[in-house]
């Protein structure tokens, strides 16, 4: 993108007419720009702005007019947004809810008193009467508390709106349209994203303009751009390092990723998602980055439906397929940056953070999870997270070093000289030290690495998927499988659809079908199937509820996080199999979620590795 040349006179008065009706010739005069339209000339004159030079097309002045239009629209939107929220309406909704709950608790108290009276008349035994009396006391206390909260909520309404007074009727509240409010939230999100795209465009123009101005002022080439990021940071009320990141992001997205910029400008993706795409393609050449940009953001409807981790995973998968060796080099460099840090937390706690290679990290968390599950099965009353934290502290504090992992990146004593990472000499532990180390049978820890047979045995570069984590290049995946040493590696065959790579079936030798089904769903969905939710799978849900006649089968199952699984049990939520999968290439692995406001969202299981025909369009929320 060529930066427009802006004239920056040192004396604005010299570029201004001396008096009404008197023209001043010179590079700053509007009359010297025949290509500038009358609107641009009028705006530039009224706003005392420098005139662009060497721009007979008038594009520079037109851009200035568009900037002023954006400022006017922004101020108008700011005023509208400031007047949108009415605290009285929110207080009325709260008061109506408190009134509804108070009536419900009062009804429960009345029913409890009636049950006690009936029990007394029927000469019930003393135990039953005692239980009923406790119930009466409990419901009465709840009713009294609810009544007090309702009265307090009414006082808040009265304080905010004197006109309401004692005439407030809770029954008339709640006429707002929930569907309309969801539409407002959706539209404002898109507008907010579009405005962020305008910021990115303005930042790219500002960087180019400042570099040109600095060059004209005689600043050396190696110092061009100094201080520009700080100006952006101040304008956006951010720290200088954040301003530097935003400038770099706008440069990449505006200049090198046109499809991402189009999705950004239309409000389909946020600034954060645009940053994810730029980050995952940072190590690629310009041509490869453009190819990933087209593949991911060429379908605007599809990219709009992607969650953060899903989008980053898709970009990394495409990048790995194009240039796996660059990714391997980045990984080798990143291994050298591993570290452990400690920072304070609230209430006398600390955060212990470790940046370590993916394979070792997965095994550590799998080991701690196995220990926690074992203790919970034995009746340990601690929470799962507590057991994992206690096991980690115990093993790091009380157990002496051992000889496990000698000569590898997992060797805490260092690796031999000449290895990729040389951290010191190898220390030989004593027999007593070796006996203190507790181990877990690694063969029972499943990494769940999904890759094509072509990548494993044929040397193809289809990226592999470590379920629950990011895609990894094929060479790294082969090393994880083939460099296991004496440990056993278990293989299971996955069958995918030939055109979409959606998982269709899987071999299973497990004795219990439910566990095999969980493995299938975990490999199929990879993360929570709720749209935009990238949380790990924690629960396995019936799409058609078991109580409603739904069968326990793979076709009726999906993986969800605990929060999403609980949310869909609320009134008004429903989930069904969607025909979108058939529209998108024949895969049945799509679900349609309907919210209480009537909005519908389609979730499609992510494809596995391997070449596939281009998928059809994903349906947008309605």
Buried (B, 14 or more C-beta within 10 A) or exposed (E): EEBBBBBEBEEEEEBBEEEEEEEEEEBBBBEEBEBBEEEBBEBBBEEEBBBBBEBEEBBBBBBBBEBBEBEEEEEEEEEEEEEEEEEBBEBBBBBBBBBBBBBEBBEBBBEBBEBBEEBEEEEBEEEEBEEBBEBBEEBBEBBBEBBEBBEEBBEBBBEBBEEBEEEBEBEEBEEEEBEEEBEEEEEBEBEEBBBBBBBBBBBBBBBBBBBBBBEEEEBEEEEBBEEBBBBBBEBEEBEBEBBBBBBBBBBBBBEBBBBBBBBBBBBBBBBEBBBBBBBBBEBBEEEBBBBBBBBBBBBBEBBBBBBBBBBBBBBBBBBBBBBBEBBBEEBEEEBEEBEEEEEEEEEEEEEBEEEBBBBBEBBBBBBBBBBBEEBBEEEBEEEBEEBBBBBBEEBEEEEEBBBBBBEEBBBEBBBEEEEEEEEEEEEEBEEEBBEEBEEBEBEEBEBBBBBBEBBBEEEBBBBBBBBBBBBBBBBBBBBBBEEEEEEEEEEBEBEBBEBBBBBBEBEBEEEEEEEBBBBBBBBBBBBBBBBBBBBBBEBBBBBBBEEEEBEEEBEBBBBBBEEBBEBBEEEEEBBEBBEBBEBBBBBBBBBBBBBEEEBBBBBBBBBBBBEBEEBBEBBBBE
